[in-house]
Amino acid sequence: MTLVYAAGAVLVLAQIVGIYALVSRKADLVFSVLVTAALVVAIVMGGYGLYHQIR
């Protein structure tokens, strides 16, 4: 269950970075790539964690 919680934490981090980018009006390619990478990491971690929990 630890990977699922870590994936949730990465999703929260991605939201915080996205909100910061919009508030500071610096929503450019760097922030969009960072948020996209965080979302991909969260999906992989969550899927891996759920796979091992079910299995």
N, C-alpha and C positions, 0 to 999 in steps of 0.2 A: 504494500500500500504506500510505501515511501515514495516510489516513483510517481504515483498518481498525485500525491501532495506536492512533489517538486514540480510536476507539470502545471499544477494550479498556480504555484508561486511564479513560474515563468510567464503564465498568462497575465497575472496581475502586473508583473514587471513590464510586459509589453503594453498593457493599457496605460501604465504610468508614463512610459516613454512617449507613447502616442499623444497623450493629453499634454505633456510638456512641450512636444513639438508644435502642437496646434496653438497653445497659449502663447508660446514665445515667438510664434510666426516664423519658425525655422523648419517648417515641414518640407524638407527637401529629400533628395534621393538617399542620403545617408540614414536619416531616420526611418524612411520607408523600408529600406533594406534591413535595418536593425530590427524593426518590428516584425517583418516577414520572417526573418531568421529565428526570432524568439518564438513565433507561432509554430514554425516547422519543428523546432526543438521540443516544444510543449506537446505537439501531436505525437511525435515519435516516442517521447518519454511516457506519455499517458498510454499510448497503445501498447508499448512494451510492458509497462507495469500491469495493465489489465490482462494482457495475454498470459503473463506469468501467474497472476492471481487466479484466473479461470482454470488454467492448466494445472 
